[in-house]
Amino acid sequence: MSLTLHFHPLASYCHKVLIALYENDTPFKANNVDLSNPGERAALLELWPIGKFPVLRDDARNQTMPESTIIIEYLDRNYPGPTRLLPSDADLALQTRLRDRFYDHYVHEPMQKVVGDRLRPQGEKDPHGVEEARARLQTSYGMIDREMASRTWAMGEAFSLADCAAAPALFYANEVFPIGEAEANARAYLDRLKARPSYARVLKEAEPYFAMFPR
Ligand SMILES: N[C@@H](CCC(=O)N[C@@H](CS)C(=O)NCC(=O)O)C(=O)O
């Protein structure tokens, strides 16, 4: 087995890559990184000095890949399986990447802002930044609701990179800023994502760590 994923089972961007791996039953070794352990943090920094996970190491190709989107593109290109994560059609691939960017920047990042603020000590909170993040989430939920009125997955009928990005972003965003009754299509999309076997497995494996999440 040449692939090792450096990750944490609770971490949302790690969920994104785990979904891609599980979609295609891609064999990999899981290295659970505890960032509070100085040795484990130092080992991650060796691989990717930015110090964020997931990071994929491929010994067979002597490649180290950070960044969830890039990892998924790498897997799709070098370890393809029955679920093609990026369409081969260039225009469809562009639309898929657009949705991946949308979910990362306009759902995942504001969700991280709200969650991160809950972990800050009193006196160091950023209420203005949190208000902006909540407003951004509200705008995004409306956009998702309109688009998902006529779609099963983010790109239509085919599950893709865009859904890998959407699942953890929407799951955790909904925990801290619930998707409203008025956004029934967005809620139904999240329900479909949670029921998808690849993401259901990721959530099951995250369960023992959920107590660490600041609900
Ligand atoms: N753009 C990165 C974001 C990765 C990221 O934010 N990872 C978080 C976990 S979900 C992390 O490593 N947090 C620990 C830290 O920032 O110290 C990606 O797409 O992989």
The ligand as an ORCA input file, in Angstrom:
! r2SCAN-3c Opt
* xyz 0 1
  N      -7.154     24.575      2.414
  C      -6.893     23.430      3.261
  C      -7.533     23.668      4.602
  C      -7.137     22.607      5.611
  C      -7.589     22.945      7.027
  O      -8.084     24.053      7.316
  N      -7.414     21.950      7.912
  C      -7.744     22.150      9.305
  C      -8.588     20.956      9.793
  S     -10.165     20.898      9.017
  C      -6.478     22.162     10.128
  O      -5.485     21.578      9.754
  N      -6.524     22.810     11.272
  C      -5.434     22.812     12.216
  C      -4.690     24.105     12.257
  O      -5.022     25.029     11.485
  O      -3.785     24.195     13.097
  C      -7.418     22.155      2.571
  O      -8.279     22.264      1.684
  O      -6.929     21.049      2.870
*
